[in-house]
Amino acid sequence: MTVDRFLIRGVGSLDMPLRVLDLMSLQGATVYRAVIDKEGDDYCVLVEACAQRPQLMVEKIRGMILVSSVEHVL
């Protein structure tokens, strides 16, 4: 299985990065590394993980967590 990179951006919520990681683990993704950057009220989370269906993971994050953007980075 390949390692996928996900870039998630959000505003305001202090627990957004942890909610993203929790959702990914609940969906069966294996998270290898997460880098969380906070600037003001904005968050950026870069996650390296193995997900069986990366595009579905992107859609689930968009639908279940209030984020500004989610990208599957190749």
N, C-alpha and C positions, 0 to 999 in steps of 0.2 A: 504494500500500500504506500502511496506517496504522501509526502508531507505537504499540506496546503497552508497557505497564508491568508489570513483574514484581517482586514483593516476596518475597524469599527470606530465611528466618531459619534459623540453624544454631548449633550449640554446639561449641566445642572445637577443631575442625580449623583449623589456621592457613592451609591452602590451599583451604578451601571456596569462598571468593569467586572465586578464580582457576579452580577446577574448574568452577564454574557457567558462567563466561564462556567457557571452553574448550569445554564441551559445547554451549553455544548456537551458537558459531561453527561447530563441526563439523556441527551440524544445519542450517546454512544461514541462521541468523538474522544480521541486520546490527545490531550493537550500536552505538548512538549515544552513550549515556552510562551510566555505572555509578557509583553512590555507595555506598561501603562504610563501614559504621559498626561499630565494635567497642566493646563495653562488657563488661568482664570477660572471660568465656569465650564470650559471646554475640556473634554476627555478624548484621547485617542488611544485605542488599544490595538496592538499588533499581536495576533495570536498565530502560532505555528502549531498545527494539529493535524491528525489523521482523521478525516471524516469520510464515511462511505459515499455520501452524496453531498459534495461541497455546495452546489447551487441550492439544494434544499435547506442546508444549514443557513445560508444567507437569508433565504425567505423566512425561515423560522425566527431568526434574530430580528429581522425587520418587523415581523408580525407580532411578536410577543414582548419585545422590549422597546421602549421609546428611545430611538437613536436617530441621529441626523443622517448617517449614511453607513452602509455596509458594503464592502467590496471583497471579492475573492481575487486576491493578487497572485498572479502566476510568476 
